[in-house]
Amino acid sequence: APGDPQLALGETAAYAVNTPQHTSVSQFISDLPQDVLCAADVWGQHSYISTRTGADGHLDAAGSAALLAAIHAQLAARGCPRPYTLWVTETGAGGPVAGGPRPQDAASARAACRAYAAALDAWNRLGYVGAAIQYTFREDVLYPVGLLNATMTATYPAYDLLAAWGRRAPGGAPPPLPANCAG
């Protein structure tokens, strides 16, 4: 192809351990041949946000900066000549468990928005997350993390949060929480 084609790798789900149905991110990175791994400098990672927090008070692993930091460190340890940039290629926030049932009350929607804001801020502070992409615009009832409800009659507070992030200057400070996200 003409131009300067670039390769992005990954597009992995946030599985921490191998199961008969899933390959962990760590295993996937470990098993990639060196020449394939070093042909890219962008890693795509799914990182959906949960409102559930662990015993340490931080978001669960799927939406945490710790997951992205571990991936970045593992990629760096492989010794490729170019440092990796991470793209969060699928993200979104819904209920207490990412992809699980989404409560429809206003307090739960605000909690999801605040958890999303915390994740975006943490990813931004890492310095090597180049993009975070909200994957679902209209709510998918099978994996409810959208910005609009399924009937497209109302937005969730996370819509205003992402709009605020989109208006900030490149490399600028995180925006303040929208009023419908606070509290």
N, C-alpha and C positions, 0 to 999 in steps of 0.2 A: 504494500500500500504506500502511496506517496505521503510525504510529510514526515513527522516525527512520531511514529506509533509508540504507545506506551502500554505496558502490561500491568494490570492490577491483579493481585492474587487474593485468595481468602474467600470472602463472602461466606464466612463460617458462622454458625450459630454459637451461642455462648455456653456450650457444654463443657463442664469442668472435668468430667470423668468419662471414660469409655463405657459403653453398654452395648449389648447386642444390636441396638437400634441407632446408636450415636457414636461418632468419633469425636473425642475431645479436641479442642482447639490446639492444645499442646501437642497431642499425638499427630495431628494433621501437619503442623509446622515441622515437627521432628522427622516425619516421613517424606517430606518433599525433597526431591533431589536438589543438591546444591546449585546446579546450573539453572534449574527452574526457579528456585527461590531467589537467586541473585539476578534474574532477568527482570525483576520488578523492583519498584521502590514504594509501592502503595499496597496496603493490606486492607481489605474490606471486612468489617466485623459487624455482626448483628449485636445490638445491645439495647434490648427493650427495658423499660423502666418499670419497676415495681414500687408500690408505696410501702411495702413491707420493709422493715429494717431488721438487721441482725442484732445479736447481743451486743455488738460494739457500737450500736447506734447509727451505723452507716447503711446505705442502700444495699439490698441483696447483691450478690456477685454479678448478676447479669447486667445491671446498669451501673456498676461501680467503675471508678477510675482505676481501681486496683486491677481489674480484669484487663483493661487496655494497657496498663503499665507492665503487667506480666507478659502480655503478647509482644509488646514493643521490646522488652528485655530479651525474650526468647529469640525474636528475629535478629536483634543486634548480636546475640551470642553466636549466631551462625556465621558471622564474619563476612557478610556481603560488603562490597566496596561502597555502596550508597546507603545512607540511612533510610529507614522506612518512615513514611507518613502513614498514619492510620485514618481511614474513613469509616465512620459509623454509618454503614450503608442501609441499615434498617433500624429504626428506633421509633418509639412512641410510648405513651403512658396511658394506663387505663385503671385497672383495679389493684387490689393488694398483691396479686400474683400476675405478673406480666402475661397477657394472653388469656387469663382466667376471667371469670365473670366480673363485669364492671358495675359497681353500684351506681344508681342513677340520682343520688342526692347531691345537692350543691357542695356540701362539706367534702365528700369523697372526690368530686371533680377538682376542688381546690387543692386537696392533698396530692392528687396525681400531678397537677400543674407544679406544685412546689417541689415534688420529687424530681420532675423533669427539669425544672430550673436548676436544682442542685447538681444533677448529672451534667447538664450542659456547661455549667460553671466549672465543675471539676475537670471535664474533658478539655475545656478551653485552657485551663491552667497547666495542663500537661505540656503544652507547647508543640506537640507533634500530631495532634488530631486536626486534620485539614478540612474535614467536612462531617456534618451530622445530618442525615437525611431522614426526615419523617416519612416513613414508608406508606402509611395508610392515611388518606385524606378522609374519605367517607368511611364511617364505622363498618367494620366487618363483624357480623354477629358471631362468627366462629373464632375470631381473635381480636377482641375489642380494644383497640388502641388508637382509633381514628381521631380526627380533629372535629368532625361533624357527626351528629348522630346518624343512625342508619336511614332515617327518613329524610335527611338533609334539611331539617327544619330548625336546627339549633347547633351552635358551636360549643365545644368544651373550652374551658379557660386556657388550655394548652395552645389553642389556635392563636390567641392574643399574645401568649408568651413567644411563640415562634415568629410571629409578625414583628414583635419588638426586637428579637435577635436579628431578623432580616434587615431592619432599618439601621442597625448600628454600623459605624464605620468599620471597614476591614481592620482586624486586629484591635479594635476598640474594647473598652471595658464592657462587661456584661450589662445588659439593660436592667433597670429596676423591674421588680415584679409588677405585672399588670394588676390593677385593682381587683379584678375578678379572680385572681390567683392567690392573693394575700389572705391572711387570716385563717 
